[in-house]
Amino acid sequence: GGCREGSCMLARLCIAMMTPAPAQRLILGSGSATRQAILSEMGLAFEVRKPDIDEKAIRFDDPAKLVMALGKAKAAALIEGDRGADLRASGAWVLTGDQVVVHRGRILEKPLDEAECRSFIAGYGEASPMTVGSCVLTNAASGEQWAAVDEATIVFDPIPKSTVKALIAEGEVFNCAGGLMVEHPLVQPHVREMVGGIDTVMGLCKATVERLLLSANQARTADSAK
């Protein structure tokens, strides 16, 4: 004997109520392998899209203002126009950011050549560099944003020339602000102290991401309750 339509509907309703709502779509607007690794460590499901912006066209002397402006520009590049139509339609969260290294009051970005890279890394043993990074979470549908800036300071012992030479030969330092790779096995032995988390130094503070996602989800829940 089959079930009556009413009890079938009730069963379907119970199953629907027990099934958790689908998680909000999260887009990481960065090609950075370290940022992807950090989000994966947090257990978050995400898609990767690389924003196409002219970073050199955005200039501020204040590092916090610079990374915030770059993070917001990356979000706009992903969300606006035809490229972002699916993100706007699905109301995706778009997570973007940028990071610079500040050393002796100067903003250091990715080294342009070997000489600049050598100068950057050698200088860290003489004066401590600081990372300044932004984290910008955008609701693609509404354009509403939640953002923060995180800082960390790294105290280095003098870094041998042989280490600098090996890092340059390997090449990955040219993809990092200030050529700074504290997580690298060649660099780690020369790190004396870190003020601020390793995740902040690597470009994405887990606690900040969690806080911004919580704020954004609370705002969305409040909006849907209206």
C-alpha positions, 0 to 999 in steps of 0.5 A: 500500500502506497502512502496518502498524498498528505503524509507524503507532503509532510514527509517531504516537508520534514526532510526539507526542514532537516536539510541545511540551507545551502552555504552561501557561494564564496569567491576568493578573488586572488590567485595566491596559493597561500590565501587559497591554502588558508581558506582550505585550512578553515574548512571553507568551500570556495571558488577562485577568480582572478581580478584583472586590475592595474595595481600601479594606477592606485597609489596612496602613501598610507599603506592601510589606505593603499591595500584597502583601495586595492582590495575594493578595486579587485572586488569591483573588477570581479562583480561589475559588468558582464563578467560578474553577472552570475555573481550578482545573480547568485548573491555570492560573497566575494573575498578580496584583499591586498598586502604590502610590506612596510620597511623603514617607512617605505612601502615595498611591493613585489620586487622588480629585479634581482638587485631590488629583491636582494636589497629588500631581503638583506635589509630585514636583518637590520630593521624589522619589516611589517606586513599590512594587509586588507580583507574585503568581503563584498555582497555581490548582489547589494554591493555592501562591504565589510572590511578590515586591515591586519598588521604583523611585524617580523623580527629577523636575525641577519639573513646570509647572502647565500640564503638570499641568492638561493631564494632569488634563484628559486624565483618565488620571492618575485611573486611576494610583496617585499620578497617576504616569504617567512614560511619558506624553509630557507627563511624560517631559521632566521625568524626570531619573533613574529608579532601577529599571526603567521596567517596575517603575514601570509596574506589572510588573517583567519580570525578576520575572515571569520568575523567578516563572514559572521557580520555579513551573514548576520546582515543578510539574515536581518535583511531577509527577516524584514 
